[in-house]
Amino acid sequence: MKSLLLNTSDIWGGAARAAYRIHNALRYIGVDSKMCVNHMTAGDWTVEGPQSKLAKLAVRIRPQVGSLLTKTLKTDNSIIHSPSVIPSNWSKYLNTSDADVVHLHWVNREMLSIADIGRIHKPVVWTLHDMWVFCGAEHYTEDFRWRDGYTRDNRPSYESGFDLNRWTWKRKRKHWKYPMHIVTPSRWLADCVRESALMGDWPVQVVHNAIDTDTWQPVDKGLARQILHFPPDVPLLLFGAIGGTCDPRKGFDLLRNALQHLDGQLPGLELVILGQLAPRQSENLGFPVHYTGYMHDDVSLRLLYSAVDALVIPSRQENLPNAGVEALSCGTPVVAFDTCGLPDIVKHKQTGYLAKAFDIIDLAIGIRWVLQAQVENEEPGKLTWLGKNSRHDAVTRFSNSVVAEQYLQVYRMAGRAFKG
């Protein structure tokens, strides 16, 4: 079996890291997997990208040209919008390759146009990392046009100007004539696909994101804290997001409010924020805060997850965040809201706590419940029962061999269904 994975980048961004891990998981079980990207960072010989100066220049220019279209749309939805309109040679390359299956991931920033995707004449498996594939140009939305179809009559009041989302959705419906095999890392996103006007009758399977659990193992907490210069004997709560506290979808404002309810209830509690450097003027959250900035390499992240007592994911919308999988693999429980793909990460009161969606009181209760279970551990440096459950769950559900075998089954189904 030969697979060819496409993603805009190899390891930059959550979708890229997930795609790259799936690629390595497939190779782990013997699949002849190759990955093609526009932006190479990892230096992996199994990943190919643009080689010539002209090709590298085109990769830089194409997103800028495509972004000109997004300026015609006025919207309160601040999430990235992708028209995916500029033609490329990818479909020709894919059709003449020896790949048995083409495995698409996050192919935006004008890597492939919508029409390019429709020209692929091989079995296609598409792993979704957000909502874009069945929406218009938006990658996440709380609006439900994707359920009903993008018509002139159901445009939301917060949009004006050119209806870029309707135009993009109509091009998808025009060019994607034959169903592709959709994979989603979470049950929530699979349900969205089934409810969508564009893909409601397409085949869809849930396959979680992979992680190398042999590499992502717990590190002694005391050692991890010593290396990262964290205090040794206080409860540490981790929040992480690209841009830190700035993305409203990540829900830091909800966490801030929850922390106010914890004042005086967790002596010594300190917060760690991943993805942001310390601002010039730090706001008073009622607890000491450590800003780690960006951590890109697996070694640093593994130390970070091992050093803290819990990861909190207070997001309003999430698919299957890598941070949750990484934390569990390092034996660190997760606190999150019971919404979207987060129940696919957390088993309530077994590997963390699922708070009622957007209920800041229940989020505070969950944080207190998990941290008290962690800090009352009688064996310093050893995993608590929550940590052991978290680690076992990661190995059972997210390890390379488990996820890769599930993808191999999907590849075979897509091959059998392909009509040429």
N, C-alpha and C positions, 0 to 999 in steps of 0.2 A: 504494500500500500504506500503510495506516494502522495503526500499532501503539500499544498503550497498555501501558506498563511500570509495574508496581507494586513498591515496596520500602518498608520501614518508614521509611527515611531517604534523603536524597539523597546525602550525602557523608560521613556519620558512620559509621565502621566499614568493614571491608574489603569486606563484601558490598555495602554502599551505594556505595562508590567504584567497584567493578567494574560494578554495574548502571548507574550514571550514565555511566560511560565507554562502555558498550555503547549506551546511549541516544544519546550524542553521535556515536558511530561510525555508527549508523543514519542520523542526520540528515546526516552527512557525505556519504553516498552517495545522499541524496535521499529517504529514507524519511520519511514524515510521522509522526514518533515523538513521543509525549507521555508524560511520567512523572508518576505520582501517588504521593505520600508522605504520611506522618503528620507528619514532622518536616522542615521546610525550613531549609537553611543556606546553600546556594550562591547564592540570589538570582537563579536562572535563570528567565526567563519561560516556558520550555518545561516547567517543573516546577510542578505544582499541589499544594497542601496545604490543610489546614483553614483556613477564613477567619473564621468567626464565633467569638465568645468561648465559646459552648457547645460547638462542635466541638473547639476547642483544649483545653477542660477535659476533654472525653470522652477525648481522646487521652492525657491525663495520667493519668486515673483507670483506664482499661481495663487497662493492664498490672499495676497494683496489685491490682485485683480478681482477675485471672487468676493472679497469683503466690500468692494464698491457697491455691489448689489444690496448688501445688508443695510447700507445707509439710506436706502429708499423706504425702509420700514421704520416706523416710529412705534415703539412698544415699551411697556413697563416691565416686560420679561427680560431681565438682564442676562439670562443664560445665553451661551453662544448659539448663533444661528448659522446654518450651512446650506447655501443654495446648491452646491455641488453641480456646477454647470459647465466648467471648462473641460473640453475633450482631452483625452490622453491616449497613449498607446497601450495601456495596461490590458485591455481586452484582447488585443492581438497577441500580446506576449503570453497571456494566460492560455489562450486557445491553442497556441502552437507548443506549449510546454508539455512535458511528459507526466504532469501531475494527474493523479486519478481523481482528486477532488480539490476544488478551490475553497479555501476557508477564509472568509472575510471577517474582519474585526472592525475597528474604528478607522474608517477610510476617508475621513473628512479633511478639512483644510485643502480641498480641491485636489486630493490624491486621485480619486476616480470621480467622474461625473455620473449622474444618475443614468444617462444614456449608456455610458461605458459598462455599467453593471448589467444592464439589460442585454448587452452583446456577448456576455460570457456564455460559451457553449460547452460547458462542462458541468458536472454535478457541483452545486454550490451549497456550502454550509455557511451560515452567517451567525456569528455570536454577537449578541447585542450587549453593549456596555452602557447604553442610555436609551432614550425613547425615540431618537431621530428617525430610525428606519421606517416606523409606521406613522410618524407625525409629518408636519410640513417641513420647515427649515429649522424649527426649534429642537433642541436636544432634551430639554425637560420642560414640562408645562403642567399646570394645574387645570388648564382648560380642557374641554372634552371634544374638541372638533375632530380629533383622531378617531373617536368612536362613531360619529355621525357622518363623516366626510366633510371636507372643507368647502362650504358653500358661501355664496355672497351674503346669505341671511344669518349665518351663525358666527360672524366675526366678533371677537370680544371687544368690549368698550375701551379697553386699554390700548388698542392698536389703531393706527391711522397710517395714511400714506399708501404706498403700493402694498398689496396683499401678498407679500413674499411667501408666506406659509401656504396659502392656497395654491399659488403658482407652482411651488416646489412639490406639493402633494400631488397635483394633477400630472406633473411630469413623471413622478414615480408610478402612478397608475397607468400612464401611457406606455412607459418603457419596460416595466417589469411584468411581462405578459405571462410568464410561467412561474409557479410557486417555487421559491427557494426553501431550503430546509433551515428553519430558524432554531437557534439554541439560545436560551436565556440562563444566566447564572442564578436567577431567583424565580420563585413561583409567582411573585407579584408581577414581574415583567412578562412572564409567560401568559398570565391572565390578561394583561393589557393587549398583547398580540392577538389573542383569541377574540377580544372584544373590539378590535380595531376594524374600521371599514375597509382598510387596505389589505389586511392579511388575515382576516378572520377565519378563512378556510385553508390557510397554509399549515403545513406540518410544523409543530413546535415541541421541543423537548427541554427539560430543565437539566442542566449539567453545571454543577458548581465550579468556581474558579479553582485552579490547582495551586499547590504550594509544595516545595520540596521539604517535607517534614524531617528528612535526615539532616538538612542544613539548618532549618528553622527550629531549633530546640531551645529549651529554657537554659539560661545562664544563671549561675548563682546570684541571687538578688544583691547580696552585700558586695560582691565583686563588681557587678554591673553598676551599682550606685557609686562605688569608689571611682571607677573609670570615668563616669559621666559627671562626677563632682556633685552628686545629689546627697542630701542629708541621709544618714544611715537608718534612722529609727523613727521616721514619720510616715504616715499614709500618703501615698502619691497617686494622684488621679491624672490620667493623660487625656488630652483632647488634641486631635490632629486634623488638619485640612490644608490643602494647597491655598496659600493666602491667609492661613491661620483663622482669625476671627472675622474676616471680611465678607465671606460668602454667606448670604442670608439662608441659602438652602441647607447649609451645614448646621444651622441652629444654635450658634454660640449664644445668641440672645436668650434662648430658652435655658441653656445651661447656666448663664449668669443669674437668671431669676431663681433657678433651682438651688444654686449655691447660697443665695440669701437665706433660704430656709434651713440650711445646714449650719449656719453660724452658731457656734457654741456646742454643736452636737458631735463633732468629730475633732477632738483635740489634736492639734498638730497638723491638720490636713494642709497639703500644699498641692498646687495645680501645675502641670507641665503642659505647655502648648507647643506642638510640633507644626512646622510649616510657616513660622513667623519669627522674625527677630524682635527683640524688645523694642517697643515704640519709644519715642522721645519722652512722652508722658504716659506712664502706665496707669490704667484705671484701677481704682481700689475695688477688688473683688471680695475683700474680706479675708483672703488667704494669700500667703506668699505665692508668687508665680515664677516659674522657670521657663524661659523662651529658648527653644533649641535651634530655631531657624530651620532650614531645609536639611533633611538627611536623606541622601539618595542611595547609599550603599546598604546592602543587606546586613553587613556586620554591625553597623551603627544602629540600624533599626532593631535588630535582634537584641542588642544590649538595652535599648530604650524600653522595649516591651517587657523585657525581663526585670528591669529596674523598678517599674511602676507596679502598683497593686491592682489597678483596673484601668481599662480604656472606656471612655464614655463617647457614644455616638448619638448626639441629640438631633440628628438630621431630620428635616421635613420630608426629603425625598432621597432615597438611596436605592441602588440596584443590589449589588453584593460587594460592599467595600473591602478592598484588599487589607486595610488596616485591621478589620475584624478578624479575618482569616489569619493574618500574621500574629495578632495578639493571642488567639487561641492556641496556635502552634507553639508559642512560647510559654504556654501555661498561664496566660493572663486572662481573667474573665472580662466580659464586656457588658456594659450597661447601655441600653438603647431604648428607643420608642418602639412600640409594637405597630409598625407601619412599613409599607412597601416591602423591600427585600430584607429588612433587618431581622424578622423572625427566622430567616434561613441561616442567620449567623448565630443567634442566641437561643439556647434552650432555657426557658424561664426557670430560675432557681436551681439550675444544674450547671450551666456554664456562664451564668451571669444573671441579669435581671432585665425583663421586658416591661417597661413602664407603659401605662395607657398613653395612647398617641397624644403627644403635645401637652400632657398633664405634668406641669412642672413640680407639683407636690409629689406625685408618684415617682417622678424622676429622682427627686431628692431622697425619697424613701429607698429607691433602688440603689443609689450610690452609697447610702449609709449601710444598707444591708450587705452589699458586696464587700465594702471596705472593712466592716467589722469582722466579717468572716475571714478576711485576709490577714488583718493585723493581729488577730487572736491566735494565730498559728503558734504552736508550742515548739516547733523546730525551725529556728532561724535559717534561712537559705533554702529550705525545702518547700516544695509546692504544697499548698493547702488542698483540701478535698475539692474545692472549686477549681483550683489550678490543675489538679490531676484530671478532673472531668473535662476541662477545656482542652488539654493536651490530647487526651484520648479521642475526643470528638473530632479534633482537627485531623488526626491520623486516619480515623475511620472514614471521614467524608471528603477531605480535601487533598489527600496525599496524591502524588504523581500517578501511581499505578491505578488508583481508584478512578480518578478523573479521566486519565488517558484511555482506559478500557471503555468507559462510557462514550467517549468521543469516537473511538474506533467503531462502536456499534452504530453511532449516528452516521459516520462516513459510509458504512455498508448500506444503511437504509437509503441514504441519498443516492448512492450509486444504483441501487435497484430501481429507484423511482425515476431516474433520469431517462428522458425520452429522446435526447439528442437534438 
